[in-house]
Amino acid sequence: MVLHLRYPNAHTHWFSSLFLYLYVDVSDDSLREIITRVLMERFVVHRPHPWGALVTFIELLRNPQVRFLE
């Protein structure tokens, strides 16, 4: 799914929203760790970083509903 987080379009927005939905609504911490790990791997390996992956990760950090840092 993270491979679909590329440039600004409706497809990227849908997958970004899906990631955020899964992160917020699923109470399983292992799924949250997997989502975080996969996004971080995209930033470590590839340069330049895909626009959609950056926006999704920033939204995870800034959105108060997500509670990423807890």
Contacts in CASP RR format, 6 or more apart in sequence:
PFRMAT RR
TARGET T0000
AUTHOR 0000-0000-0000
METHOD contacts of the structure
MODEL  1
MVLHLRYPNAHTHWFSSLFLYLYVDVSDDSLREIITRVLMERFVVHRPHP
WGALVTFIELLRNPQVRFLE
1 15 0 8 1.000
1 18 0 8 1.000
1 19 0 8 1.000
2 15 0 8 1.000
2 19 0 8 1.000
2 38 0 8 1.000
2 39 0 8 1.000
2 42 0 8 1.000
2 53 0 8 1.000
4 11 0 8 1.000
4 12 0 8 1.000
4 15 0 8 1.000
5 12 0 8 1.000
5 15 0 8 1.000
5 16 0 8 1.000
5 19 0 8 1.000
5 42 0 8 1.000
5 50 0 8 1.000
5 51 0 8 1.000
5 52 0 8 1.000
5 53 0 8 1.000
5 55 0 8 1.000
5 56 0 8 1.000
6 12 0 8 1.000
6 50 0 8 1.000
6 51 0 8 1.000
6 52 0 8 1.000
7 50 0 8 1.000
7 51 0 8 1.000
7 52 0 8 1.000
8 51 0 8 1.000
8 52 0 8 1.000
12 51 0 8 1.000
12 52 0 8 1.000
16 52 0 8 1.000
16 55 0 8 1.000
16 56 0 8 1.000
16 59 0 8 1.000
19 35 0 8 1.000
19 39 0 8 1.000
19 56 0 8 1.000
19 60 0 8 1.000
20 56 0 8 1.000
20 59 0 8 1.000
20 60 0 8 1.000
20 63 0 8 1.000
20 66 0 8 1.000
22 31 0 8 1.000
22 35 0 8 1.000
23 31 0 8 1.000
23 32 0 8 1.000
23 35 0 8 1.000
23 60 0 8 1.000
23 66 0 8 1.000
23 68 0 8 1.000
24 65 0 8 1.000
24 66 0 8 1.000
26 32 0 8 1.000
36 60 0 8 1.000
36 68 0 8 1.000
39 53 0 8 1.000
39 56 0 8 1.000
39 57 0 8 1.000
39 60 0 8 1.000
42 49 0 8 1.000
42 50 0 8 1.000
42 53 0 8 1.000
43 49 0 8 1.000
43 53 0 8 1.000
43 54 0 8 1.000
43 57 0 8 1.000
59 66 0 8 1.000
60 66 0 8 1.000
60 68 0 8 1.000
61 68 0 8 1.000
61 69 0 8 1.000
END
